[in-house]
């Protein structure tokens, strides 16, 4: 510690340690208070989870009259860290947040880009029409809220897109994004879309106690998505480097600052059918599945949800939701981006630390729309002190969406009752149902109605799957999630896939224009989800008066004595017991082969350690199960905090938790940090060795290719250059040598359309250009000698020049206008004379995939000579030897000689039309996207 901290220990430290000791005694009254020192860790030594730490920090702030920034608040791991914060703060008094007074006035009317086919179109539309309008307000710092305009986002995104392209990221590549809420996240996400790549959001680590599990879960995502590039926060590259041992495709881990390039024009025009995003969701075994979402999916869902809640020009959205989850990413950000309404944003850490900030922001910015899961409404109802609500005004709020987890009628009532005096209108509560497989929203409650509750018999539902009115002593309250959004259809089916009547529970299926086409690189799970045009949600529910009520997850269903139960109601009841951590209960069913039914297992987290307290909790859990299910559970496991596994969105991973419980004999105790790192390193050794072996084989293969090349190439060079004028002979020699080289290095070459090419020798050949291998491949694959048109820069190589001249290559000057015109006239004359010509119309190649703009020279010559153009699509050379790499890889190459395209005239318009047709045919043939066309003001040869 510094001298200043030592001084503070003499004054503040005893007071701070006393406060912490009192807090520990309060939350764990049956356990002895541990010895607390300045270096005691809040998590491992004192057993404080994130919610307990946030309450402790709130008390520290009030006691010492301080106000810590959220990032420092969340990073304090010991009392010594808190003392450093106190020393650095200078006793600044607490400041209430202030709203920005200079919100740009709303437009005369809401004018979202109805013509937009992609999210890129929407961003460009707003950045062009209202560049200075505030798009996002970052409200984490109450005294210095910052903003991002549409123009700032667009310009930053263009810089990121350029940086990605410079790294070799091609359209259709996947890019993982592991960044916290902030400017960098938005710039990088939008930049990925501008580059034509696919964004793969993954959540940043919540806390160190789950580091190993966190990284291992990321590995499954990175491998499934075949991620080659990962964007991470500054300073985390070393930790993430361990992941590369398990994800062989991952080539680069980069921070946003290193990614930013110069701001240049866009080179790729996104299309509606392009995949914009992979939204990962856990399957029944906890294995992540990547939901494929196109631009068309996203815009269809955003537009439909916007109409459902009547988004208008005066609307303002406030959100703290995480941006790796669909409700935060699509609902809270991309929807305001499309509609052009402001978003006031806070980090999830801000809400966890100070939930009142959410409500304060609603009042200060006069927000009209917000959204959160059920637990957030419960936390606000029970955890905010009255003093922290001073001045809060919720009267502007007209839509308060609740979704992403089961909606509790008790929670909704409690929230509405507590905040009615602060202007909250209960009719604003809007329970919804959605899932990533439908982009986001599927059903919405009617606007302005509030919550509708169905009081049904728990016994009848368990025994017969029917929702009938409840007797006073047998009530199960279920909240309506509303009717299907316009254009969406929901049905309930039985185990045979047949529709069931209203008020009969079954599997929920849907059809929708925003429905995913499937899971990324997961044909098996896609086949299980989609059948006959319907998608299986995996949830169980029923319809009543056209509205959907959710009863539970099919995979979580517990069957006891022929009765069907879902965990959520018992989990909620156990969470309310004294000594049990709220939201940290897993109720699981373990199949019993002897009885043919399920054993009920209740796993609950608690900080209690005294035998008397644990016994009391067990009795209370038994009583709760008896009251709800008519019988006690077979097993009860009371485990330490942070033992139960959860998804990135905070949902219980029942199957994984049960498997861990069985493997660990009911302990589930989190490993110490050093054990996690040791396990991580141990687990990395085999993949690292495998990767090193693969790299060694690649080096050996590449080295062998370069050793073989001069063995074949040197004799060919002498044989051709000694009789340089006999180009036909020299072409045949080079062609045989290229075929021999390709066979010896193990590359499989397939040439399609040779007979068509022989039959149309009058056609001018036009090929795409992807690699230095292209010329060698065409030498090996074409059925007759041709004159290759190449750039004059190649003549600077004294070794290559004599060989290229000997096989009849014609060199053109690309940069000197006068010489370029002369070369064009020469090529037209050769074409008119019937000489076979071959053009690489892109003029150059790059590492990133995509068919680049074509030069007009080949097509001007073809039209002037009235000759057709034959497209040649080369696929595979870029993967074997991309730009910037000198060691080739093994692979397969396909050359497709496509149907010729006839000339439709002699003027420049005919040449342009032929160029575009040939380019489109080659793009289809090689399977690469067409990068944006930038028409030149003048004709360029070759």
N, C-alpha and C positions, 0 to 999 in steps of 0.2 A: 504493500500500500504506500501511497505517497504520504509526505509529511502532512498535507492538508487532511487526508483521511485519518491519519493518526490523531490529529487534533480533534477531528469530529468524534472519534471513538471516545474521547474523554468527555464529550458533551452530549452528542446525539446518539451514539451507539448504544449505551445502556437503555435509553428510552425506546429506541427502535426494537432492540432485542426483547424488551419487556412486552411491547405491543405484539410482536410476533408470537411470543410464548402464550399470551392471553388468547390470541386468535386460535392457535393450535388446540388449546384446552377447550375452547368453545365448540369447535367443529368436531372434536373427538373426545368427549367428556369421560369416556370409560377407559381411555388409554393414558398411561403416564406421559407427561410432556417430555420430549427428548431434550437433551442438552443442546442449546442453541448457541452457536458461535457465528461470528461474521462470515465464516466460510461454509456454513451449513447450506446444502443445496435444498431449494424449496421442493423439488420433485422427489429425489431419491432419499434424502435424509428426513425431510419433514412430511412427505407423503401428500403434498398439495398438488392437485391437478390444475388445469388451466382456469377453470371457473373459480376455484378456491383462491388461486393466486390473484385473479382479477379483483376479487372481493378484498383480499388483503391489501393490494395496492391502492384500492379506493380509500381504505381506512388510513393508510400511510399518508396519502395526499391530504386528507382532511386534517389529520393530526398535525402535520408539519406545514400545512398551508402551501402546498406545492401543486404543480400541475405538470406531469411528465409527458413528453411526446410519446405517442403510441409505440413507435419502433424501439425506443429505449425502455419503455414500460414492459413490453413483451420480452425483451432480451435480458432483463434482470433475473439472474439465476440464483443469487445468494444475497444475504443481507449486506455483504460488502459491496455488491453492485448497486444496491439501493443507496448506500452511503455515498458512493461516487456520484450518483445522480443528484443527491442533496447538495454535495459540495459544489457541483458544477452549476446548479440552478441559480445561485445567488439570491435565494429567497424571493423569487418572483411570485407575486400573488396570483391566485387562480383567475383566469380570464374566461369569460363566457364567449362562446363562438359568436361571430358576427357574420351575417349574410352579406354576400356581394350586392352592392347597390346598383352595379352597372350591368345587370342582366340585359342583354340585347332585347329590345321589344319584339314580341312575336310578330310574324308576318301577318298580312291582312287576312290570309286564310291558310289552312294547312295544305301544303302542296308537295306531298311525297312524290318521288319519281315513279309514277305509275308505269312508265315505259321501261323501267330498269329490268334487265334480265339477270343481273348479278349484284352482289353487294358492292363490288368495285364500281359499278355504274352509279349506285346510290351515293357512295362516298364522293365520287367525282362530281355528281350533280350538285350536292350541297356545297362542296368546296368551291365550285365555280360560281354558283348563284349567290351564296351568302358566306364568303370566305371568313369574315370576321365574327360570325355568330358563334357564341359559346356553345360548344358541344358537350364537354364534360367539365364539371367543377369537382376538384379533388378536395374534399372537406375533412380530411383526417386531422390537419392542423387547424384548430379552431380560430386562431388569430391570423393565419396566413393562407387562406384557401387559394388554390391556384386553379387555372383554367386551361383548357385545350380547345382551340377553335377547330372548325372543319378544315381550314386551310393548313393549320399547323399539323394536324393529323395526317392529311394527305401528303404534305411535303416530307414529313418524317417517314411515312410509309414508302415513299418513292426511294428514299435513301436506303432503307432497309432492303427493298427489292433489288436495288443495284448491288448491295453488298452480298445478297444471297446469290445472285447470278454470277458475281465474280468468284464465288466459292464453287461454282459448278452446279448449283441447285437448278434443276430443270422443271418446266411445267409438269405437274403430275407427281413430283417428288413429295415425300412426306417430311415435315419439319416439326420436331417436338418443341413445345413452348412451355418451359418450366419457370415462370416468372411470377412474382407477387403482383398484387394490384398496384398499378402506377402507369406513368406515361410510357415507359418502355414496353409494357405489355401491349398496349393499344397500337403503338407504332409497329411493333414486330408482327402482331397478328395481321394488321392491315397490309403490311409489307409482304407477308407470305402470300396473301391473296393476290396482290399486284403482280407478284412473280409467277403466278399461275400454279404455285405449289399448294399442298394440302396441309392445313394447320392441325396439329395434334396437341391440344392443351393437356398438360399433366400438372398435378398439384404440387406446389413446393412443400418441403417438409414442415409439418405442424410443430413438432418438437423432437428432441434428440432421442427420447425414450423409444420411439418407433422407427429409428433410422434404418436399421437393417431391413425390417419388413417393408418400409417405404421404398427403398431402393430396389428390393427384389420385385415389388409389384410394378415398378416402373419398367423393369427389364422385360416383363411379359408384354407390356404395351409396345416398347421399342422394337422388340423382335417381331411381334405380329404386324406392326405398321411398317416394318423394314425402314426404320428411320436412319438416315445417313447424317443428318445435321440436327443438333440440339442446342437451343438457346437457353442459357441458364443465368442466374444472377452472378454479379461480380463476386469472385472469391470462392465459388463453389466448384470450380472446374476440377480440382484435385479429387474431391469426394466422388463426383460423377464419373471421373476417369475409371473407377472400379467397375462401373456399369458396362464400360466398353468391353471388358473381358467376357461378359455374358451376351452382348449384342454385337456380333461380328460385323453387321452392316454399318454400325455407327462409326463414321469417319472423323467427325469434328464436333467438338463441344466449344461453344463460343458465347461470350457475353455481348449484350446489346451494343456497348460502346465500341467494341472491336468490329462490329458488323456494319455500322453506319458507313455508307459510301457517299459519293457525291450525288446530288439530286439531278437525275437525268430523266428523259422521257421513258414511257412504258414500252416494253418490247413484246408484251403478250396481251392479247385481248381475251379476257375470260368469257366463257360461254355458260349458259344456264345449266347445261348438263354436266359441267365440270364439278368434280368433288371439291368442296370448299373446306370441309371440316370432318374429322373423325372424332366423334363423341364417345369416349370409352365408358362402358358400363360393365359391372361385374355380373358374371353368370352364376348359375346355381352352385358352382364349385369355387366361386370367387375369382375365376380366371377372366381377365378383362376381355370384352368383346367390343370391337370398334364399329360403331354405328356410322354408316356411310351417309353423309348429308351433302347434297348438291346445293348450288346457289338457288336452283328452282325450288327445292324443298324448303330452304330457309325463308325465301321471300313469300312463298305460299302460306306458310304458317304465321309469319309476322303480319302479313296483311289481314289474314282471317282473325287473328287475336286482336289486332287493332280495331277492326270493325266491331268485334264483340264488346269491347269496352269503350267504344266511341271516342277514340283518341282525337283530341282537338288541339288547336293552336296555342291554347293557354295551359296545356298540360306540362307538368314538371315531374320527373321520376326521381325518387330517392332510393338508393340501394347500397347495401353492404355485402351483397351475395358474392361468393367466390366466382372468379371468372373461368375456372376450369369446369364448372358445372353448368348444365344447359339453362337452368333458370336464371343464373347470373349472367352468363355469356350472351345468350340469345334474347331472353326476355328483358333483361335489365340494360344491356348495351346495344345489341344489334337492332332491336326494335326502335329505340329512340334514334339510332343512327339513320334508319330508313325514314322515319316519320319527320325527322328534323326538330325534335323537341329536346330540351336540355336534360342531362343526367347529372344528378348530384351523387357523387360516389365516395364511399368510405371502404377501407380495408375490412375484411372479416375480423381481423384482430381488434379493430376499433370497437366493433359491436361486442365481441366477447369481453373486452376489458371494460367498456362503458356502454351498456345497452341504451342508456338514456340519450346518447349522441344520435342514435337513429331517430328518435322522436323529436329531439331538438332540431335536427336538420329538416324534418318534415315541416315544422312550424316556421323556421327561419326562412326557408326558401319557398314557402307556400306550396309545398308539393301536393299533387293531386293523385299520384299513383305510386304505390310501393308494393313490394312482394317479399315474402319470407316463409320459411317452413314453420310448422306448428310450434317447434321448440322455442323459436324466437319470440312468438307471442306469449308463450308461457313464461319465458325468462323476464320479459318486460312486466308481466303481471305480478311476479313474485319477488323480483330481485332489485328493483329500483327504489331507492329511499325517497320519501316525499320531498325532501329538500332538493333532490336532483331534478325534480319535475317543475320547479318554480319557473313560471313564464311560458311553459310549453302550451302550444295552441295547435290542435289537430283538426280544426274545423275545415281546413281546405281539402282534406283527404277524401276523395270520392270513391277510390278503388284500393282496397287492401287485400291483395291476393294471398291466399294460403294454399300451399301445395308442396310437392316434392317428398312428402311423407304423410302418413295417416293424419287426418284432421280430427282433432278432439273437440267435441261439443263443449265439454267442460272448460277447455282452454279458451275457446272463442268467447264463451260467456264471461269468463273471468276478465279477459282483456277488455271487452266492451263495457263491462260494469266499472272497472277501475278507471278507464280513461274517458268515460262519458262526461265527467266534470271538466275535462280538458278539451272539450269540443268534438270528441270522436263520435261519429254517427255509426251505430251498429250496422246500418244498411250498407256501409262501405265494405264490410267483410265479404270476400268473394272466394269461397272454396273452389278449387279447380282440380282437374286430374290431367296429367300428362306423362309423357315418357320420351326418352331420347329417340326411340324408334319412330316416333311421329314428329321429329324435330324438337318439339316442346309440348305445346298445348293440344289436348284432345277434347276435353269437355270443360265448359265454363258455366258457373252459376249466372243467372240473369243479372244484368247490371242494376244496382240499386236495391235489390231485394234483401240482401243480407243472407244469413245462414238459415237453411232448412234442415230440420232434424227428423229422422224417422226413428220412432221408438218401437222396437220389435222384440219378440221373444227370443232370448238367447238359446233356450232349450230347443225350440222348434227349428231354429236355424242350424244348430249342431246336429239334430237328429234327421231332418228331412230336407235341409237346404232351402227352406221356405221362409220368407220374411213376413211374419204375421204379427198383428198388434200384440203388445206385451201386457202381461199382468203386472200389477204394481211391484211384485217381488221378483220379477224375472225380466228386467229391462236391459236391453242393449241399445245404446244410442249411436246411430250412424248418421254422419253428415253428408248431405247431397253434394256431389261435385258438379251438378248441373247437367245440361244436355250437350250433345255433340256439337262442335263448332260447325258453321255452315260449310258444306262440301265434305264433311267427315261423317262416317257412318259407324255406329257402335252396335254390336250384337252380343248376346250371352248364349253360350253353347254348353252342352253336356259333354261327357267323356267321349261320346261318339261323334261329336262335331255337329249335332243337331240343335237348332234354335230351341230355346226354352221360353215359357211364358214370362210375363212380368212378375216380379216378386219371387222368382226362383233363382237361386244363386248358381253360377257356373263360371266358366272361363270367359274372360272379356277379350273379344276380338274386334278389329277395326279395319276400315279402308279409308284412305285419305290421299289427297294430292301431295301432302307433305310427308308421306310415309317413306321410310328408307327402302332402298333396293336390297339391303342385306347388311351383313357384317363383313368387314374388310378382311379379305383373305381367310374366310371361315365358312366354307360351303356347307359343312355339316350343321352348324348352328343356324345358318340362314335357312336351310331346308326345314329345320324344326320349327322355325318361327313363321314362315310364310307357306300357305297352302291355299290353292284356289283363289288367289287374290286377296285373302284375308291374312292379317298379321295377329299372332297370338301375343298378348301383352304379358302373359305369365301371372296375371292378377285374377283374383276371384271377386265377383260382385254380382249385383242384380240391378235391374231397371225398374223404376216405379214412376208412373206418369212421365215417361220419357227421360227421366233423370237418372244418373248413375250413382250407385252407392257401392263403395269398396268394402269388402269384408276381410281381405287379406291377400297374401302372396301364395300362389299355388305351391311353390317349393317349400314354404314354411308351414304348410298344413300339418297339424298333428291329429292323428286318429286314435281315439281311445274308446274301446268298447262300442265300436260302430258309430261314434259321434265325432264330428269334425270341429276342431278348434283352431283358431289362429292366435299367434303369440301376442299380438299387439295390445289386446285389452289387459291380459295378465301382466305383461311387461309394464304397462302404464301404472297398474295398481301397485306392483312391487316397487316401482320407482318412487312412489309417494311414501313408502314406509320410512320411519325414522332410522337413520344409519345407513340407508342404501343411497348410492349416488344416482341422481336423477338422470334418466336417459341411458343408463349403463346397466341394463338388464337384458339378458338373452334367454328366451324360452325356446327350447329345442325339443324335437321328437326323435328318439332313438329307436329304430325298428327292433322289435323283439321277435326273433324267429320262433321261439317257443309258444308264445301266446298269440302271434299273428297281429299284434297291435303295437302301438308306440309307447315307450317309456317316456314320461314327461320329465325333462331336466330343466331346472331353473338355475341359471348362472347369474349372480348379482355381484357387482363391485361394491366394496365397502372399505372405509378407513378403520373400522373397528377391529380391534385385536383381542380384547378381553373375552374370555370364554363366556361370561354371563351375557355380554352384549351380543355375541354371535348366536348364542342359544335363543335369545329373544327375537332376533331377526328371522331365524329358522321357523319359529312358531308363527310369527306374523306372516311369513310367506305361505306356510301351510294353510293358515286361515283364509288368506286371499284366494288361494287356489280352490279351497272348499266352497267359498262363496260364489266364485265365478264358474268353476268347472264341475263342481259336485264331488271332487276328490282331491287328495293331496298329490304333489309330484312324487315320482319315484326317487329322484335325487335332487339335492340342493347343494350348489357349490358357491361358497362365499369367497371371492377372490379380491386381490388388491386392485387399486385404481389402475386404469389403462391396461387391463388384462384382456378385455373383450375387444375383438377385432371389428373395425368399422370400415365402410367404404369412404371414398374421397368426399362424398356429400354427407357423411355422418350417419349413414344407415348401418344397422347391425348386420355384420356378415355372419349369419346364423350357421351356415354349413362349415365355414372355416373355424368359427369359434368352437363348435362342437367337436370338430376333428382335433383341434389343439387341446381341448379339454380331455379327450380320450387318450391322446398321445402323452400328455403330461400328468396323467393320473389325477386330474382335477386341480392342478396347481395354477397353471396359466400365469405364473409370476413373470413379469418382464425381466429380460436379461439386463445386467449392468452394461453400461456403454462400452467398456473395454471388451466384454465378451461379444457384443454385437460386432464391433470392429474386427475382432479376431476371427469370428465366424465369417464375416464378409470377406476378409482377406483369404481365409482358407477356401471358401467357396470359389474365390476368383482364380485360384492357382490352376485348376484344371482347364477352365476356359482360356486363361492366359497362355498356358502351354499349348493348347490346341491352336489358338490364334497364331502363336509364334511359329508353330509347325506349318500352318497354312501359308504364312508369310514366307517361310523358308522355301516351300515348294514353289510359290509364285516367283521368288527370286531365281530359283534354279531353272524354272521353265523359261522365264524371260531371258536369262543369260544364255540358255541353250539356243533360243531363237536368234539372238544376236551373233552367236558363234556360227550358226548354220548359214546366216544371211551372206557373209562374205564368201563362204565356201562355194555357194551357188552363184552369188552375184558377181564375183570377180571374173570368172571365165565368161559369163554372159556379157559383161561390160566390154571385154576385149573382143569377143566374137561379133558384137554389134558395131562397135566404134571403128573397127578396122575396115568395114564395108558400110560406112555410114549412109551411103546414098540408096542402098537397097532396103527401103523402109518396110516393105511387105515381108521380106525374109527376116529382117530383124524383129519385127512384131511377132512372127511365129516362134522365133527362138525365145524371146522374152516371155511369151504366153506359156510355152511349155515349162520354162524355168519357174514361173510363178505358180503354176499348178503343182509342180513337184514340191516347191517350198511349202505350200499350204498343206499338202498331204503329210509331209514329214513333221511339221510342227503340230499336227493333230487338230487342225481347224476343219470343221465340217462346212463345206461350201455347197449351197444349193442354188442353182440357176434355173429360173422359171421363164418360159416364153421364148426359148431359143428359136423354135421353128417359126414363130411369128416374126422374130427379128430377121431371120434369113429371108422370109417372104417379103419383107418391107425394107429392103436395103436402101430405098430412096429416102427413108426417114432420117431426120437429124436427131441424134441421141442427146437427151438431157437428163443428167443424174443429180441427185442430192449429194452433198459433201459432208461427211461426218468424221473422217479420220484420214491420217496419212496412208492407211491401208486401202483406201478406195481405189486409187489408181492401180495398185497391184492386183486387187480383186477383179477389176474390169479387164485388165490384161489377161487374167486367167479365165474369165468367164465369157467374154464376147466371142461370137462365132466367126468374126472376120476382122481384119485390120481396119482401124479408123484413125482419123486425125484428131488428136486430143488438143483442145484449146486450153491453154494454161497461162497463168500470170507470168509476166516477164521477170519478176523477182527471182524466179527459179534459175534463171541463167547465171545468177551470181555465184552459184555453187559449181565449181570447176569439175567436180566429179559427176554430178547429176546432169549437167548441161550436155556433154557429148552423148550420153546414153539417150536422153530425151529427144535430142535432135535426130538420133539414128532411127528412132521408131516413129518419126514423123510428127512430133509435137509442134504445134504452132503457138508462138508466144505473143501475147498482146499486152500493150501498155494500158494500165487501168487509171493512171493518175494524170497523164498529160492529155489534154483535150484534143489537140491537133493530131497527135499520133493515134489516139483512140479512134478518131473518126476515120483515119486512114486504115486502121486495122479492121474496122467495121466494114468498109468498102471491100477490102480484100476477102473477108469472110463471106460477104454476099456473093462475090464473084466465084469463090470456091463452091458455095452452095449451089449456085446456078449451073456450075459445071458438073454437078452430080457427085462431088467428092463426099465421102462419108465423114461426118463431123461429130465430135462428142464434146459437150459443154458440161462443166460443173457450174450451174447457173447461180449458185449462192456466192461463188467467188472465193469463199473461205469457209472455215468450219470452227466450231467452238466446243468446249467440253459439255455444255448444257445441251440437252436434247431439244429438238424442234427444227422445223424446216424454216430457214430464214428467208428474207425477201430475195427474189430472183432478179438478176440483171436482165435487161431486155435484149442483149446482143444476139443470143441464139434465136430468139423469136422474130426479131427484125430480119435476120438472114433467112429463116424458114419462110416467112410470109413473102419476102421479096423474090425468093426462088420458087414459090408455090410448092413447097415441100412440107410434108407432115412432120410433126415432132413426136418422137417416141419417149415417153417417160420411163426412167430407170430408177426404181426404188431400192436403195441399199440399206439393209437392216443388219445390225450386229457389229459393224466395224467400230462404232463409237464405244461399245462396251469392252471390246478387246484392247483397243489402243486409243483412249480418249486424248484430247488435246492436253498438253502439259505432262503426259506420262510417257515414259520411254521403255518401260518393260511391259510387253503384251501379256494378256491373260488368255487362258483357254476360252473357247467359245464357238458359237455357230454363226455363220453369215448367210444371209439370203439375198439374192439379187433377182428382182422381178422386172422383166422386160414387158411393159404394159402396152395396151392397145394404142396405136398412134392417134394423134389428134390433128385433124386436118386444118390447114390455114383457111381463114374465112375472108381474106382480103390482103391488100398490100400495105395499108396505112398503119400508123402507130396504134390506132384503136384495135385493129385486128391482132397486132403483136401483143398488146396488153391482154386481150381476151385469151389468146393462146397461152400466154405465160400463166395466167391465173388458173386455167384449166389443167395445165401440166403440173403446176405446183400442188393443186388440190389432189390430183391423182397420185403424185409421189407421196404426199402426206398420208393418204389412206394406205398406200402400199407398204410404207415403212413403219406405220403405226406411231408416228410422232406428230405433235400438234403443229399447226402453222403459227409462227410468231408474227406479230403485227407487221403489216405492210407499211412502209414509208416510201411513197412514190418519189422518185428523183425528178428534178426539174429538167434533166436532160438525159438523153439516151446514152447508155454506157455499153461498151462492147464486152461480150463474154462474161 
